[in-house]
Amino acid sequence: MDYFLYLLVAMLLGGGGAWFVSRYGLRFNIMDVANERSSHSGSIPKGGGVGILSAFVFMALILRLPLFFWIPCLVISLLSFWGDRQELSVKLRLIIQFGCALVAMIAFLSSKAPAFLLLLPFAVVFIVGTANIYNFMDGIDGIAGITSVVGFGTMAFYGSVLGADQTYIVLSAGMALASFGFLFFNLPKAKVFMGDVGSVLAGFVYALMSIFIARDFIDFICMAGFILPFYLDEFTTICVRLRLKESLAKPHRRHIYQIMVNEMGFEHWKVSVLYGAVQAMICCIVIFIKSKGVMALFSCYAMLGLVFILLSLGIRRKAVN
């Protein structure tokens, strides 16, 4: 019963934070004013992810999460909230993000066999990379919130099947429900945006829990696959931008979801729901294939990646024509 109440509070906090920012965002000067790189028009409050942050901190305190887990998450989310209000340099963001990831992973891996510390560089890059990919993919109404609901929800289910630490299972469910609460103000047409405070936090927490919950390597790559559409869209977009010799630090509208909305005219919510449906299907496939072994799982990812690349090429060509 206690867990049910915790999860209910998490959902209410996620929605409550979004409502508060949607109503008072202008007063606190956290508005997203549309420009030529935006996928929306007008001026809409951003930073609605403070509700998700509030839910995360609430769950962290109630569940008594290790300080080395939740304090770094809090720091990068507050930094991102600052970034929602005023422009911060990419260098400063990355320095703090890498520092927070290092603190969390050194503490976690030190509790394992010493050999696990050899995984530290990979783990830190994975965490920071996932946090930023989540942020980059948060560009239309609903896409980040739906991905969080499906990703964290599936992680909670998978953790239960594994018999993982109940603390992280409940936290995963809490993050999913906080994101669900946020969606009431972000779909079908956004009254508020999640902002960096929510998207960077969601990616950072998701990556950390993929490592903390995993019993072995196959568990880790399985859970990473629960947000595979985000990874694939970002990877293919980076390749396109590198081919065009564009600066990766500059804003753009070259993601597939952006092209579908801006060049092809699809409504935001339809594209976001499509991504969520594909993500849910991939989650089911990955969980089923996982029992076949690591090579089967990698083959599955390669096949899904190839399908996405072919579809993305078709979408990009159609958008140009």
Secondary structure, DSSP 8 states (H G I E B T S, - for coil): -HHHHHHHHHHHHHHHHHHHHHHHTTTTT-EEE--TT-SS-SEEE--TTHHHHHHHHHHHHHHT--HHHHHHHHHHHHHHHHHHHS---HHHHHHHHHHHHHHHHHHHHHTS-GGGGGGHHHHHHHHHHHHHHHHHT--STTHHHHHHHHHHHHHHHHHHHHT--HHHHHHHHHHHHHHHHHHTTTSSS-SS--HHHHHHHHHHHHHHHHHHH-SSHHHHHHHHGGGHHHHHHHHHHHHHHHHTT--TTS----SHHHHHHHTS---HHHHHHHHHHHHHHHHHHHHHHHTT-HHHHHHHHHHHHHHHHHHHHHHHHHHH-
